[in-house]
Amino acid sequence: MASALPKFTKIAKVIRLNRHGCTNRPFYHIVVQKTKDNQDGPVIEQVGSFDAMPNNKNEKLVALNFERIQYWLSQGAKLSDPVAQLLGLSGFLPNHPRTIIQAWKNRREPPRERKIEAIKGIAPPLDNPKL
């Protein structure tokens, strides 16, 4: 016997960045959308914003509504990688592995030149007379 109740399928949702702004001046809304919708599709709710261009103090501004983000995560919404990185940097979630890798890359010193400058008054080593 078939069930008389209709089957409700849970529609997957994702918290992602939705780009706004002009050319060469991006501004992002952090929104909740259905997974299958594209970036310009209908938005269920806006839960924050992100200004990717540094201001005059070299700061990138982020505004997040943690209560609503926590609600949507409890409802089964997934996070896109950029939003997960922002939430990790804000302290809401553990740091994203990509953030840690980027920090290590930024920490590396630029390669130094291996060329030895000749010191005046001292003879060059015998093995390399071209110095």
C-alpha positions in Angstrom: 0.0 0.0 0.0 1.4 3.3 -1.0 1.7 6.1 1.5 -0.9 8.8 1.3 1.5 11.4 2.6 3.6 13.2 0.0 7.3 12.7 0.2 9.2 15.8 1.0 12.8 15.9 -0.2 15.1 18.1 1.7 16.6 20.7 -0.6 20.3 21.2 0.0 21.4 24.7 0.9 24.7 26.3 0.8 26.2 29.5 2.4 28.2 31.2 -0.3 29.5 34.5 -1.6 27.3 36.4 -4.0 29.3 39.0 -6.0 28.1 42.6 -6.3 29.9 45.8 -7.1 31.5 47.2 -10.2 34.3 46.0 -12.5 37.6 46.0 -10.6 35.7 46.8 -7.4 34.2 43.6 -6.0 31.8 43.5 -3.0 30.3 40.2 -1.8 27.1 39.4 0.1 27.3 36.2 2.2 24.0 34.5 1.4 22.1 31.3 1.8 21.0 29.7 -1.5 19.8 26.4 -2.8 22.8 24.3 -4.0 21.5 24.0 -7.5 20.9 27.7 -8.0 23.7 29.7 -9.7 25.2 32.8 -8.2 22.6 35.1 -9.6 19.7 32.9 -8.5 17.2 33.6 -5.9 18.6 34.2 -2.4 16.9 32.7 0.7 18.6 35.0 3.2 21.6 37.3 3.4 23.7 36.6 6.5 26.7 38.9 6.0 28.9 41.0 3.7 32.5 41.0 2.7 34.5 43.9 1.1 37.4 42.3 -0.7 39.2 45.6 -1.5 41.5 46.9 1.4 40.6 50.3 2.8 43.1 53.1 3.5 44.2 51.1 6.7 44.8 48.0 4.6 41.8 46.2 6.2 39.3 44.0 4.4 35.9 44.5 6.1 33.6 41.6 7.0 30.2 41.7 8.6 28.6 38.4 9.8 25.4 37.5 11.5 26.6 34.5 13.6 23.2 33.6 15.0 21.7 33.1 11.5 24.8 31.3 10.3 24.5 28.9 13.2 20.8 28.4 12.5 21.4 27.6 8.8 24.3 25.2 9.7 22.0 23.4 12.2 19.5 23.1 9.3 22.1 21.2 7.2 23.4 24.0 5.1 27.0 23.5 3.7 29.7 26.1 3.5 31.6 27.1 0.4 35.4 27.3 0.8 35.8 31.1 0.8 33.0 31.4 3.5 34.6 28.7 5.6 37.9 30.6 5.4 36.2 33.8 6.5 34.5 32.0 9.4 37.8 30.4 10.4 39.5 33.8 10.5 36.7 35.3 12.5 37.0 32.6 15.2 33.5 31.1 14.6 35.0 27.8 13.2 38.5 26.2 13.3 40.9 27.7 10.8 40.5 26.3 7.3 43.6 24.3 6.0 44.0 26.6 3.0 44.4 29.6 5.4 47.2 27.8 7.2 49.0 26.9 4.0 48.7 30.5 2.7 50.1 31.8 6.0 53.2 29.5 5.6 53.7 30.7 2.0 53.5 34.3 3.1 56.1 33.6 5.9 58.8 32.4 3.5 61.5 34.9 2.9 62.2 35.9 -0.7 65.2 34.0 -2.2 68.5 35.6 -1.6 71.1 36.1 -4.3 73.9 33.5 -4.1 76.4 35.7 -5.8 79.3 36.6 -3.5 80.6 40.2 -3.8 84.3 40.5 -4.1 85.9 42.2 -1.1 88.5 44.8 -2.1 92.0 44.1 -0.9 91.5 40.3 -0.5 92.5 37.8 -3.2 89.7 35.7 -4.7 89.7 32.0 -3.7 91.8 29.7 -5.9 89.0 27.4 -7.0 87.0 30.3 -8.7 89.2 33.1 -10.0 86.3 34.8 -11.7 85.0 36.3 -8.5 
